[in-house]
Amino acid sequence: MPNIKSAIKRVKTNEARRARNIAAKSEMRTAVKKVEALVSSNDIDNAKVAFVAASSQLDKAARKGLIHKNVASRQKARLAKQLNA
């Protein structure tokens, strides 16, 4: 346990940021899984709508530094490929 005031604050802020990052990553993964589930059930119209939302989530995660921009791009490309297959 840190004794210095600034170190105590760093622990608090790190925990808050970690919780926020975990929530954002979870939301992103859920959006991707939703698209994959809709594609596998051949619900293409709803899958296209979900794909737009998932793309937005991936871009936001990349912008915030949760994932690398190339990872976001690769995941979007793979989802688009599944959608158009």
C-alpha positions in Angstrom: 0.0 0.0 0.0 1.5 3.3 -1.0 2.2 6.0 1.6 2.8 9.0 -0.6 -0.2 11.0 -1.5 0.5 11.1 -5.2 1.1 7.3 -5.2 -2.3 6.7 -3.5 -4.0 8.9 -6.1 -2.2 6.9 -8.9 -3.6 3.7 -7.5 -7.1 5.1 -7.5 -6.9 6.5 -11.0 -5.4 3.4 -12.4 -8.2 1.3 -10.9 -10.8 3.6 -12.3 -9.2 3.6 -15.8 -8.8 -0.2 -15.7 -12.5 -0.6 -14.9 -13.4 1.8 -17.7 -11.1 0.0 -20.2 -12.4 -3.4 -19.3 -16.0 -2.2 -19.8 -15.2 -0.7 -23.1 -13.4 -3.8 -24.4 -16.3 -6.0 -23.2 -18.8 -3.8 -25.1 -16.6 -3.9 -28.2 -16.3 -7.7 -28.0 -20.1 -8.1 -27.5 -20.7 -6.0 -30.6 -18.4 -8.2 -32.7 -20.0 -11.4 -31.4 -23.4 -10.0 -32.2 -22.5 -9.5 -35.8 -20.9 -13.0 -36.0 -24.1 -14.6 -34.5 -26.4 -12.7 -36.9 -24.2 -13.8 -39.9 -24.2 -17.4 -38.8 -28.0 -17.3 -38.5 -28.3 -15.8 -42.0 -30.0 -12.6 -40.7 -28.1 -10.4 -43.1 -30.2 -7.2 -42.8 -29.8 -7.1 -39.0 -26.1 -8.2 -39.4 -25.4 -5.1 -41.6 -26.8 -2.8 -38.9 -24.9 -4.6 -36.2 -21.7 -4.4 -38.4 -21.9 -0.6 -38.5 -22.2 -0.5 -34.7 -19.4 -3.0 -34.3 -17.2 -1.0 -36.6 -17.8 2.1 -34.6 -17.0 0.3 -31.4 -13.7 -1.0 -32.9 -12.8 2.5 -34.1 -13.5 4.0 -30.7 -11.4 1.3 -29.0 -8.5 2.0 -31.4 -8.8 5.7 -30.9 -8.7 5.3 -27.1 -5.7 3.0 -27.2 -7.5 -0.1 -26.0 -6.5 -2.0 -29.2 -4.1 -1.2 -31.9 -5.5 0.5 -35.0 -4.3 -2.4 -37.2 -6.2 -4.9 -35.0 -9.4 -2.8 -35.4 -8.9 -2.7 -39.1 -8.2 -6.5 -39.3 -11.3 -7.3 -37.3 -13.5 -5.0 -39.4 -12.2 -6.6 -42.6 -12.9 -10.1 -41.3 -16.4 -9.2 -40.2 -17.0 -7.6 -43.6 -15.7 -10.7 -45.3 -18.1 -12.9 -43.3 -21.0 -10.5 -44.0 -20.4 -10.5 -47.8 -19.7 -14.2 -48.1 
